[in-house]
């Protein structure tokens, strides 16, 4: 019992540091994703959401470009006659055109993720059209789709490749039979998709763009069908880079059955990951499997990036981009969700943890509004009705105070206006009156990290007539 309590205490200390970070991020971009609001709900809601994201200080809009939403005859097992899959004019991309233009007009950039499900005719698998949508997509067909997007959007300079390829809901088969056992299959499939996509982008004038590898889900599974049993991200990256458990190159039969007897370095500029906690509704300190990578265990991702770079599988010192993240709330999700106050608090804690890590180049929020369908994600800053959750104020003005014996370290951010002046306030224990600790100026990237020679029960700050959440030390 004592060992368990000690382990939990050390885990908590590991993610809530009390010392100033030695290599904190000097700049960190804020990324937002919400396809329902920005692509699928018409121009009025799209423009309203883009205006709000601009005012919140968002830098990057991420959008999954669902292949079979735009491809012709997606349920057919035969490719349409005369269809040129690399022709951008062969796809009805009007809603995506409007998003790219709308984001640019408001000073935001767009990260496009061409991903499945794809059309049935692009699969190398047999079976029903439904099963083929995510089953072993032909790299040549995927490359043609990316070619069309590259030609269509010459001004887009941010790309990532497939969504959550280590998840059985996005790519199958995850495993394949090899002799008397099963080995991971999705990393090999994904490696071929990456090569097709990077080649297509280079051929369409995007060779100098940001191209992210991964977009991996954080949690693996150890039960269920091998076909859809999701790989933990650490296991996925190890197999993707064709390395053994100690980071050495696979050789002989192990390399041959994974299609990597020769391995040309992948032409990518970063690694994207979705470091949710389990079910996106648990605290950051929740235990996970040894191969899982939540935000509290992001160093595991750095380890495999470093090992892959050492073996010349990818360029060296690639940055990490958090491209999807959030916390589900109860209400509305009474099974997976956490409380509204926990969502607000954990978002700010996550921002601080990410800021401490100089390798992490972005924080992310998925989505603005909760989703309608039962069982869908309820990570919105607003309920489905549009009513704001406390997390909206927390996202707008993040704050994270850390008390020590005689002082408090305050980390905060003003996303919309770098260089702004903020007024820091505190509430002593037992008092009902907020007092001013001082007025301070955030840095050129909107951050402030400062030691205040005072302890208090709660802290908050004001900027431009707005107030952050009340944050306990």
C-alpha positions as CSV (number, residue, x, y, z in Angstrom):
1,X,0.0,0.0,0.0
2,X,2.8,2.4,0.9
3,X,4.6,1.6,-2.4
4,X,1.4,2.3,-4.3
5,X,0.8,5.6,-2.6
6,X,4.4,6.6,-3.3
7,X,4.2,5.7,-6.9
8,X,1.0,7.8,-7.3
9,X,2.6,10.7,-5.6
10,X,5.7,10.6,-7.8
11,X,3.4,10.3,-10.9
12,X,1.5,13.4,-9.8
13,X,4.8,15.3,-9.2
14,X,6.0,14.3,-12.6
15,X,3.2,16.1,-14.4
16,X,2.9,19.1,-12.1
17,X,6.4,20.4,-11.8
18,X,7.4,23.0,-9.3
19,X,10.7,24.2,-10.9
20,X,11.1,26.5,-13.8
21,X,11.5,24.5,-17.1
22,X,15.0,24.6,-18.5
23,X,13.9,24.4,-22.1
24,X,10.3,25.6,-22.4
25,X,8.8,26.4,-25.7
26,X,9.4,29.9,-26.8
27,X,6.6,29.7,-29.3
28,X,3.8,27.3,-29.6
29,X,1.0,27.3,-32.1
30,X,-2.7,26.7,-31.2
31,X,-4.4,24.3,-33.5
32,X,-8.2,23.7,-33.7
33,X,-10.3,21.0,-35.5
34,X,-14.0,20.8,-36.0
35,X,-15.1,19.4,-39.3
36,X,-18.8,19.4,-38.4
37,X,-18.7,23.2,-37.8
38,X,-16.2,24.1,-40.5
39,X,-17.1,21.8,-43.3
40,X,-20.4,20.0,-42.9
41,X,-22.8,22.6,-41.5
42,X,-23.0,25.3,-44.2
43,X,-21.4,28.7,-44.7
44,X,-23.1,30.6,-41.8
45,X,-21.9,28.2,-39.1
46,X,-18.5,27.9,-40.8
47,X,-17.9,31.7,-40.9
48,X,-19.3,32.1,-37.4
49,X,-16.9,29.5,-36.1
50,X,-13.9,30.9,-38.0
51,X,-14.6,34.3,-36.6
52,X,-14.6,32.9,-33.1
53,X,-11.4,30.9,-33.6
54,X,-9.7,34.0,-35.0
55,X,-10.8,36.0,-31.9
56,X,-9.6,33.1,-29.6
57,X,-6.1,33.4,-31.1
58,X,-6.1,30.1,-33.1
59,X,-3.2,29.8,-35.5
60,X,-3.9,26.6,-37.5
61,X,-7.1,24.9,-38.6
62,X,-6.8,21.1,-39.1
63,X,-9.2,19.3,-41.3
64,X,-9.5,15.6,-42.1
65,X,-10.2,15.4,-45.9
66,X,-12.3,12.2,-46.0
67,X,-11.4,10.5,-49.2
68,X,-14.8,8.8,-49.9
69,X,-16.7,12.0,-49.2
70,X,-15.3,13.5,-52.4
71,X,-14.4,10.5,-54.6
72,X,-17.0,9.4,-57.2
73,X,-19.0,6.2,-56.7
74,X,-17.4,5.4,-53.3
75,X,-19.6,2.3,-52.8
76,X,-18.6,0.7,-56.1
77,X,-15.9,-1.9,-56.2
78,X,-15.0,-0.8,-59.7
79,X,-13.2,2.5,-60.4
80,X,-15.4,4.8,-62.5
81,X,-14.5,4.6,-66.2
82,X,-12.6,7.7,-67.5
83,X,-12.1,9.1,-64.0
84,X,-8.7,10.8,-63.5
85,X,-8.1,10.5,-59.8
86,X,-5.3,13.1,-59.9
87,X,-7.4,15.8,-61.5
88,X,-8.6,18.3,-58.8
89,X,-11.6,19.3,-60.8
90,X,-12.9,15.7,-60.7
91,X,-13.8,16.1,-57.0
92,X,-16.6,18.3,-55.4
93,X,-14.3,20.2,-53.1
94,X,-16.3,23.4,-52.7
95,X,-16.7,23.2,-48.9
96,X,-13.0,22.6,-48.5
97,X,-12.2,25.5,-50.9
98,X,-14.4,27.8,-48.7
99,X,-12.6,26.6,-45.5
100,X,-9.1,27.2,-46.9
101,X,-10.1,30.7,-48.2
102,X,-12.0,31.6,-45.0
103,X,-9.1,30.6,-42.8
104,X,-6.6,32.5,-44.9
105,X,-8.7,35.7,-44.9
106,X,-8.7,35.6,-41.1
107,X,-4.9,35.1,-40.8
108,X,-5.0,31.4,-40.0
109,X,-3.3,28.6,-41.9
110,X,-4.8,25.2,-42.7
111,X,-3.4,21.7,-42.0
112,X,-5.0,19.2,-44.4
113,X,-5.0,15.5,-43.5
114,X,-6.1,13.4,-46.6
115,X,-7.5,10.2,-45.0
116,X,-9.8,7.3,-45.2
117,X,-12.3,6.0,-45.3
118,X,-11.7,5.7,-49.0
119,X,-13.8,4.6,-51.9
120,X,-14.3,0.8,-52.1
121,X,-12.6,0.7,-55.6
122,X,-9.3,2.0,-54.1
123,X,-8.9,-0.9,-51.7
124,X,-6.7,-4.0,-52.4
125,X,-9.0,-6.1,-50.2
126,X,-12.0,-8.3,-51.1
127,X,-15.3,-8.4,-49.3
128,X,-18.1,-5.9,-49.0
129,X,-17.8,-2.3,-50.0
130,X,-18.2,-1.3,-46.4
131,X,-15.2,-3.4,-45.3
132,X,-13.1,-2.2,-48.1
133,X,-13.4,1.5,-47.1
134,X,-10.4,1.3,-44.7
135,X,-8.9,-2.0,-45.8
136,X,-5.4,-1.8,-47.3
137,X,-5.8,1.3,-49.6
138,X,-3.8,1.1,-52.8
139,X,-0.9,3.5,-52.4
140,X,-1.1,4.5,-56.0
141,X,-4.8,5.5,-55.7
142,X,-4.1,7.4,-52.4
143,X,-1.2,9.1,-54.1
144,X,-3.5,10.2,-56.9
145,X,-5.9,11.7,-54.4
146,X,-3.1,13.6,-52.6
147,X,-1.9,14.8,-56.0
148,X,-5.3,16.3,-56.7
149,X,-5.3,18.1,-53.4
150,X,-1.7,19.3,-54.0
151,X,-2.7,20.8,-57.3
152,X,-5.9,22.2,-56.0
153,X,-4.3,24.1,-53.0
154,X,-1.0,25.5,-54.0
155,X,-1.1,27.9,-51.1
156,X,-1.6,25.2,-48.4
157,X,1.8,24.5,-46.9
158,X,0.8,22.1,-44.0
159,X,-0.1,18.5,-44.6
160,X,-0.3,15.3,-42.5
161,X,-0.8,11.7,-43.7
162,X,-3.9,9.6,-42.7
163,X,-5.8,9.9,-39.5
164,X,-5.0,7.4,-36.6
165,X,-3.5,4.6,-38.7
166,X,-2.9,2.6,-35.6
167,X,-6.7,2.5,-34.9
168,X,-8.8,-0.3,-36.3
169,X,-11.6,2.1,-37.0
170,X,-9.4,4.0,-39.5
171,X,-7.2,1.4,-41.1
172,X,-7.3,-2.4,-41.5
173,X,-5.9,-4.9,-41.1
174,X,-4.0,-3.9,-38.0
175,X,-2.4,-7.4,-37.8
176,X,-1.6,-10.2,-40.2
177,X,-0.9,-13.9,-39.8
178,X,2.8,-14.8,-40.2
179,X,3.6,-18.5,-39.6
180,X,2.1,-19.5,-36.3
181,X,1.7,-16.0,-34.9
182,X,0.4,-12.5,-35.8
183,X,2.6,-9.5,-36.6
184,X,1.5,-5.9,-37.1
185,X,0.3,-5.1,-40.6
186,X,-0.9,-1.5,-40.4
187,X,2.6,0.0,-40.0
188,X,3.6,-1.5,-43.3
189,X,0.5,-0.4,-45.1
190,X,0.9,3.1,-43.6
191,X,4.6,3.3,-44.6
192,X,3.6,2.7,-48.2
193,X,0.8,5.4,-47.9
194,X,3.4,7.9,-46.5
195,X,5.7,7.3,-49.5
196,X,2.9,7.7,-51.9
197,X,1.7,11.0,-50.3
198,X,5.1,12.6,-49.9
199,X,5.9,11.7,-53.5
200,X,2.7,13.3,-54.6
201,X,3.2,16.5,-52.6
202,X,6.8,16.8,-53.9
203,X,5.5,16.4,-57.5
204,X,2.9,19.1,-57.1
205,X,5.1,21.9,-55.8
206,X,4.9,21.1,-52.1
207,X,8.4,19.7,-51.4
208,X,9.2,22.5,-49.0
209,X,6.0,22.2,-47.0
210,X,5.4,20.9,-43.5
211,X,4.5,17.2,-43.9
212,X,3.6,15.4,-40.7
213,X,3.9,11.6,-40.0
214,X,1.6,9.7,-37.7
215,X,-1.6,11.4,-36.5
216,X,-1.6,8.5,-34.1
217,X,-4.2,7.6,-31.5
218,X,-2.8,7.3,-27.9
219,X,-4.2,4.0,-26.6
220,X,-3.8,0.4,-28.0
221,X,-5.9,-2.6,-27.4
222,X,-4.9,-6.1,-26.3
223,X,-8.2,-7.9,-27.1
224,X,-10.7,-8.4,-29.9
225,X,-10.2,-9.4,-33.6
226,X,-6.6,-9.2,-34.8
227,X,-8.0,-7.4,-37.9
228,X,-9.2,-4.4,-35.9
229,X,-7.2,-4.7,-32.7
230,X,-5.6,-1.3,-32.4
231,X,-1.8,-1.0,-32.0
232,X,-0.3,1.0,-29.2
233,X,1.4,4.0,-30.7
234,X,4.9,3.0,-29.4
235,X,4.5,-0.4,-31.0
236,X,3.2,1.2,-34.2
237,X,6.1,3.6,-34.5
238,X,8.6,0.8,-33.8
239,X,7.1,-1.3,-36.5
240,X,6.7,1.6,-38.9
241,X,10.4,2.4,-38.6
242,X,11.4,-1.3,-38.8
243,X,13.2,-1.4,-35.4
244,X,13.4,-3.9,-32.7
245,X,12.5,-3.2,-29.0
246,X,16.0,-1.6,-28.4
247,X,15.9,0.6,-31.5
248,X,18.1,-1.5,-33.7
249,X,17.3,-2.2,-37.4
250,X,15.3,-5.3,-38.1
251,X,17.1,-7.7,-40.4
252,X,16.6,-11.0,-42.2
253,X,13.2,-12.5,-42.1
254,X,11.8,-10.0,-39.6
255,X,12.6,-7.2,-42.0
256,X,11.5,-9.1,-45.1
257,X,8.0,-9.9,-43.8
258,X,7.5,-6.3,-42.9
259,X,8.6,-5.0,-46.3
260,X,11.7,-3.2,-45.1
261,X,14.8,-5.1,-46.2
262,X,15.8,-1.7,-47.8
263,X,14.5,1.4,-46.1
264,X,14.7,4.8,-47.7
265,X,14.4,7.7,-45.3
266,X,10.8,9.0,-45.0
267,X,10.5,12.6,-46.3
268,X,8.7,14.2,-43.4
269,X,9.2,17.2,-41.3
270,X,7.5,16.3,-38.0
271,X,5.4,13.8,-36.1
272,X,1.7,14.3,-35.3
273,X,0.0,12.7,-32.3
274,X,-3.3,12.7,-30.4
275,X,-2.3,12.4,-26.7
276,X,-5.7,12.0,-25.2
277,X,-6.2,10.3,-21.9
278,X,-8.2,7.0,-22.1
279,X,-11.6,7.7,-23.4
280,X,-10.7,11.4,-23.4
281,X,-12.3,11.8,-20.0
282,X,-9.7,10.9,-17.4
283,X,-7.0,12.9,-15.6
284,X,-3.6,13.3,-17.0
285,X,-2.1,11.1,-14.3
286,X,-4.2,8.1,-15.2
287,X,-2.2,4.9,-15.7
288,X,-1.9,3.6,-19.3
289,X,-0.2,0.6,-20.9
290,X,3.6,0.6,-21.5
291,X,3.2,1.3,-25.2
292,X,0.5,3.9,-24.9
293,X,1.4,7.6,-25.3
294,X,-0.8,10.2,-23.5
295,X,0.5,13.7,-22.8
296,X,1.9,12.7,-19.5
297,X,4.0,10.0,-21.3
298,X,4.9,12.0,-24.4
299,X,8.6,11.2,-23.8
300,X,7.9,7.7,-25.1
301,X,7.2,9.3,-28.5
302,X,10.4,11.3,-28.3
303,X,12.3,8.1,-27.6
304,X,11.1,6.4,-30.8
305,X,11.6,9.5,-32.9
306,X,15.2,9.7,-31.7
307,X,15.8,6.0,-32.3
308,X,14.4,6.2,-35.8
309,X,16.5,9.3,-36.6
310,X,19.6,7.5,-35.3
311,X,18.9,4.7,-37.8
312,X,18.3,7.2,-40.6
313,X,14.6,6.2,-40.9
314,X,13.5,9.9,-40.6
315,X,15.4,13.3,-40.4
316,X,16.9,14.1,-37.0
317,X,15.3,16.0,-34.2
318,X,11.8,16.1,-35.7
319,X,9.3,18.2,-33.7
320,X,6.1,16.8,-32.2
321,X,2.8,18.4,-33.2
322,X,-0.2,17.8,-31.1
323,X,-3.0,17.9,-33.7
324,X,-6.0,16.5,-31.9
325,X,-6.9,16.7,-28.2
326,X,-9.6,17.5,-25.6
327,X,-11.6,16.1,-22.7
328,X,-15.1,14.7,-22.9
329,X,-17.6,16.1,-20.4
330,X,-20.6,14.9,-18.4
331,X,-23.0,16.3,-19.3
332,X,-23.6,15.2,-22.0
333,X,-21.6,12.0,-21.9
334,X,-22.4,10.3,-18.6
335,X,-20.3,7.3,-19.3
336,X,-16.9,8.6,-20.5
337,X,-17.1,12.3,-19.6
338,X,-15.5,14.2,-16.7
339,X,-17.0,17.2,-15.0
340,X,-17.2,20.6,-16.7
341,X,-14.7,22.1,-14.1
342,X,-12.3,19.2,-14.7
343,X,-12.4,19.8,-18.4
344,X,-11.5,23.5,-18.0
345,X,-8.7,22.7,-15.4
346,X,-7.2,19.8,-17.4
347,X,-7.1,21.8,-20.6
348,X,-5.0,24.5,-18.9
349,X,-2.8,21.9,-17.2
350,X,-2.2,20.3,-20.7
351,X,-1.3,23.6,-22.2
352,X,1.3,24.2,-19.5
353,X,2.8,20.7,-19.8
354,X,3.1,21.1,-23.6
355,X,4.7,24.5,-23.2
356,X,7.3,23.1,-20.9
357,X,8.5,20.7,-23.7
358,X,10.5,22.5,-26.3
359,X,10.0,19.7,-28.8
360,X,6.2,20.1,-28.8
361,X,5.2,22.8,-31.4
362,X,1.5,22.9,-31.0
363,X,-1.4,22.4,-28.6
364,X,-4.8,21.3,-30.0
365,X,-8.5,21.4,-29.3
366,X,-11.0,19.1,-30.9
367,X,-13.9,20.5,-31.3
368,X,-15.9,23.7,-30.8
369,X,-19.3,22.1,-30.2
370,X,-20.2,18.6,-28.9
371,X,-21.3,16.1,-31.5
372,X,-24.9,15.1,-32.1
373,X,-24.7,11.3,-32.3
374,X,-24.8,9.1,-29.3
375,X,-21.3,7.7,-28.6
376,X,-19.6,10.5,-30.5
377,X,-17.1,12.8,-29.0
378,X,-18.3,15.4,-26.5
379,X,-15.1,17.4,-26.2
380,X,-16.5,20.7,-27.3
381,X,-15.9,24.1,-25.7
382,X,-19.6,24.5,-26.2
383,X,-22.6,22.2,-25.9
384,X,-24.4,21.1,-29.0
385,X,-26.9,23.9,-28.5
386,X,-24.0,26.5,-28.7
387,X,-24.1,27.3,-24.9
388,X,-20.6,27.8,-23.6
389,X,-18.9,25.4,-21.2
390,X,-16.4,26.7,-18.6
391,X,-13.7,25.3,-20.9
392,X,-14.3,28.1,-23.4
393,X,-13.1,30.7,-20.9
394,X,-10.2,28.4,-19.9
395,X,-9.2,28.0,-23.5
396,X,-9.4,31.8,-24.2
397,X,-7.2,32.7,-21.3
398,X,-5.2,29.7,-19.9
399,X,-3.7,29.9,-16.4
400,X,-1.8,27.4,-14.3
401,X,-0.5,28.4,-10.8
402,X,2.0,26.2,-8.9
403,X,2.4,26.9,-5.2
404,X,5.7,26.4,-3.3
405,X,6.4,27.2,0.3
406,X,6.6,31.0,0.2
407,X,5.7,31.8,-3.4
408,X,3.6,30.9,-6.5
409,X,4.8,30.3,-10.0
410,X,2.2,31.6,-12.5
411,X,2.0,30.4,-16.1
412,X,-0.6,32.1,-18.3
413,X,-1.2,32.8,-22.0
414,X,-3.0,35.4,-24.0
415,X,-3.4,33.8,-27.4
416,X,-5.0,36.6,-29.3
417,X,-2.5,39.4,-28.5
418,X,1.2,38.7,-27.9
419,X,2.8,41.5,-25.9
420,X,-0.5,42.3,-24.1
421,X,-0.6,43.6,-20.5
422,X,-2.5,41.5,-18.0
423,X,-3.6,42.1,-14.4
424,X,-3.0,39.2,-12.1
425,X,-5.3,38.8,-9.1
426,X,-5.4,36.5,-6.1
427,X,-7.9,35.4,-3.5
428,X,-6.6,34.5,-0.1
429,X,-8.0,31.5,1.8
430,X,-11.2,32.6,3.7
431,X,-11.4,35.9,1.9
432,X,-14.2,37.0,-0.5
433,X,-12.2,39.9,-2.0
434,X,-9.9,39.6,-5.0
435,X,-6.7,41.6,-4.7
436,X,-4.3,42.7,-7.4
437,X,-0.8,41.1,-7.4
438,X,0.4,43.3,-10.2
439,X,0.2,44.1,-13.9
440,X,2.5,42.2,-16.2
441,X,3.3,42.0,-19.9
442,X,3.2,38.7,-21.7
443,X,6.1,37.9,-24.1
444,X,6.0,38.1,-27.9
445,X,4.3,34.8,-28.1
446,X,1.6,35.5,-25.5
447,X,3.1,33.7,-22.6
448,X,4.0,34.7,-19.0
449,X,5.8,32.6,-16.5
450,X,6.6,34.4,-13.3
451,X,7.3,33.8,-9.7
452,X,5.0,35.8,-7.3
453,X,6.3,36.1,-3.7
454,X,2.9,35.2,-2.4
455,X,0.7,32.2,-1.7
456,X,-3.1,32.3,-2.2
457,X,-6.0,29.9,-2.5
458,X,-7.0,31.0,-6.0
459,X,-5.5,33.0,-8.9
460,X,-7.0,34.6,-12.0
461,X,-6.1,37.3,-14.5
462,X,-7.9,39.8,-16.6
463,X,-7.2,41.1,-20.1
464,X,-9.3,43.3,-22.4
465,X,-12.3,43.1,-20.2
466,X,-12.2,39.3,-20.0
467,X,-11.4,37.2,-17.0
468,X,-9.7,33.8,-16.9
469,X,-11.0,30.8,-14.8
470,X,-10.5,30.8,-11.0
471,X,-7.5,28.5,-10.7
472,X,-6.6,26.8,-7.4
473,X,-2.9,26.8,-6.6
